[in-house]
């Protein structure tokens, strides 16, 4: 009992760490500061009639035009004069999500008397689960291509008919839009602007099938190898930040390629004035360079004013206002109910030798503590003689304007940052303090600036207070990048403060789950395979099989798996080993791919392995407990007549069931057949457990018909065989449970689209289902007696170890490969039952 209690305590602690990390991802994030969009007229979605040929090819998809009120009535005859914008919903997304964009764009157009306005189209993808099933991504892409051609035809009678559309893609809709240039007949000039919202561009969130990963590979390779096709396409990717726990913001990153420099990536937290008015004409210009300047203006610089392509370098200061010269290095001016504005002049000649920067701001807080701030480096303006600050007259408002000259070295300090276990790590943090003053209330503003990616964050706190700033990153610092993250502290001028930098263990766990949580099934199955191999080894050596949980505790050791993966990763750095690897047609090691994304370090696999062991441990206990409970309930209703006899592995009836399930997988959905055979296997195991439970309660001295020793020995052997077989079956069911979970998305997709097509095509689980149906049809009727006497038993016991290593080596970024490694082990088990 001692080792069992110690194991329970240890894996209980591991499970608690997993839950702590999940809690950080799902619940510990900043307050939702987004406001709901409202409308004053009823929204309408006008269905666009598509050519019959297109409707027959894509019966589940539709195209709509958004409108509301009088605007919708005017557009019913489809005489359109606006700028076409196409909205593409994402995974399980509704075409009605276009309402927010369409309604706001309509209000903006009304403000300028419809001088420019947008016509928002939207596609109905039938709320397909394309993030989990990649078989329909190519079909969606082809449909969008047809929709663009239909949309442009609606404008053909205009004097200045548009030749392209702007696309806004949410989630996987953005990836579908990026896939358009991969089509053979697609004309690159059809789209000139692409805005994606929370789109995982780098890799799928969950790589559950080959069609999904192949689609990503084709799209990303096309944008790299054939960048000339998208040279005139301006792309903006906006990530959701830490509140978006479905799509990690790092996946939304669009690298700025040398051939394609018109791609911009920002995190929404770095754009505090996202909904500041933008000028419609600039954003739809035909000049790609100008479009990029506009996007940088509003999403990176965000100066809260209209874009000017050639801003005037000379500004005339008009009016007979008061001019005041300020010679001091620190100046504060409070404005309250003043009828006249003022100009304040700061001569720079007196400050250049002493100070390096000048910082000015006002205390008018816009939209929950968004400040107006400007900081100038004097060295960058050598010809500037004076700085002029204009303070306008604003009746009824009280605010303060502050200006201060300072030396950069006196306000900056560079501190080392611990990065053990860190994800999105950096080695140093630069603190920069800029003293400010606030009228009526004291508060501090903290801005974390990350120079290698646009993912800045802003934190506001009242004074005095204790403030925690989470310096978690979405994108790790590139290896060749020497820049330093900067924490700008805008504090009250009479405040004293203390800064402490420390590692938050719970947030480190959260980053582990955020970056690698999708890979946990890989490590759970790897642990289960080790336990499975340990059970077979014990069966061969002692004649008795271990329970799943003790076998897991004994066999699941990280040193059996991780060193092999790390050694292979190291050897792949040598050309001779890489050549051998390629000759053997082995796929690329997933650890290498993760390393290229700056997501891999030596301890990450160890942590995930321990997490996987804990999940497998408690999952095994939960299943065994539920098995005992259900069997007890079943025994209260019925009782088996005796021990099961050693029946044949395959009978005509069982062969018929197997053929029927193969037919089901070929004509409907492979995941459906897997679910049926899984439930059948579980039922057979429940029956077997009933026999064990019933006869384990009997007194060995009880039975009269077993009075002679030979019969007693036969019954004992039969019970031992049932017990051993049951333990193996429980482990196989644990493995099958994860296979069913990994195949579940395609089953859900098939069920949702059943009215359009009975057969799922393409089906990522069909081949796997055919193999599993045949294999499990034999295994569910097998016993351990034949396994112990088989010539292949030792190989069957040793095979799960290399398969466990292979799962970790090739599964984290290709989850669909994992079930096949399990099937290999089960197939050898079947051969042991036959040979």
Buried (B, 14 or more C-beta within 10 A) or exposed (E): EEEEEEBBEBBEEBBEBBEBBBBBBEEBBEEEEEEEEEBEEEBBBBEBEBEEEBEEBBEBBBBBBBBBBEBBEEBEEEEBEBBBBBBBBBBBBBBBBBBBBBBBBBEBBEEEEEEBBBBBBBBBBBBBBBBBBBBBBBBBBBBBBBBBBBBBEBBEEEEEEBEBBBBBBBBBBBBBBBBBBBEEEBBBEBBBBBBBBBBBBBBBBBBBBBBBBEBBEBBBEBBEEBBEBBEBBBBBBBBBBBBBBEBBBBBBBBEEEEEBEBBBBBBBBBBBBBEBEBBBEBBBBEBBEBBBBBBBBBBEEBEEEEBEEEEEEEEEEEEEBEEEEBEEBEBBBEBEEBEEBBBBBBEBEEBBEEBBBBBBBBBBBEEEBBBBBEBBEBEEEEEEEEBEBEBEEBEEEBBBBBBBBBEEEEBEEEEEBEBEBBBBBBEEBBBBBBBBBBBEEBBBBBBBBBBBBBBBBBBBBEBEEEEEBBBBBBBBBEEEEEBBBBBBBBBBEEBEEEEEEEEBEEBBBBBBBBBBBBBBBBBBBBBBBBBBBBBBBBBBEEEEBBBBBBBBBBBBEBEBBBEBBBEBBEBBEEEEEEEEBEEEEEEBBBBBBBEEBBBBBEEBBBBBBBBBBBBBBBBBBEBBEEBEEBBEEBBEEEEBEEBBEEEEBBEEEBEEBBEEBBEBBBEBBBBBBBBBBBEBBBEBBEEBBBBBBBBEEEEEEEEEEBEEEEEBEEBEEBBBBBBBBBBBBBBBBBBBBBBBEBBBBBBBBBEBBEEEEEEBEBBBBBEBBBBBBBBBBBBBBBBBBBBBEBEBBBEBBBBBBBBBBBBBBBBBBBBBBBBBBBBBBBBBBBBBBEE
